[in-house]
């Protein structure tokens, strides 16, 4: 229950933080797109700083949840951040949920429940083979960089989704390495932690993902970016958890079928919620003009 409380609280903070960040990022100059100058410009906006504060709180709560629970358990729970983003966006836009909104909510909540109940994630021995670590991390990070590069050659609306997926992959890896960092701190203390590469990788991944997310928020409506981000992060985190953190899921045919159905329901629910009219459009007139042109 402690892990559940921390993970859901983290999701709440992240959902609110993402909405506030996007509200501010839509007003940033397009000349700063995919540049770290974007973060400097956004740092002058109180609403963005409030969104970052919520996100930091969410990350701290998420780190606590990861310290006590398995990545494969925490990641689906944190995917519910979209529910809280939807609640805030609905309050801002005054849009009713309607059939699509309720369907998305039930699919997301039901998918999380189905995956956790069927999979029954439990901890196990961390895989010590460094090749396996680097292979999985390399695939995730390489995939994120490839998506970021491809995004520059497509339309703005598609670009935002690709950047969000890339950020989600990086955040998923960051969550896994956060778990490794916590375990290393508990086992060997601060001295061993500062000489290991994981905490520095966590910081680098977080900063890079933040830039990708803010660029996605800057260029397109929230409904084009947040669903992709929210879907990619838990999938990447679960892959890392099972791949090299030793997380174990039930592997009976029935359990695997329900886990697959749960993940599909989560993704479908995320898409339905993210594309709901309650999500703010967030597009400036300049953004609309630029969205008409490939680049």
Secondary structure, DSSP 8 states (H G I E B T S, - for coil): -HHHHHHHHHHHHHHHHHHHHHHHHTTS-GGGTTSTHHHHHHTT-HHHHHHHHHHHHHHHHHHHHHHHS-HHHHHHHHTTHHHHHHHHHHHHH----HHHHHHHHHHHHHHHHHHHHHH--B-------HHHHHHHHHHHHHHHHHHHHHHTTS-HHHHHHHHHHHHHHHHHHHHHHHHHHHHHHHHHHHHHHHTSSHHHHHHHHHHHHHHHHHHHHHHS-HHHHHHHHHHHHHHHHHHHHHHHS--B---SHHHHHHHHHHHHHHHHHHHHHHTSTTS-----HHHHHHHTS--
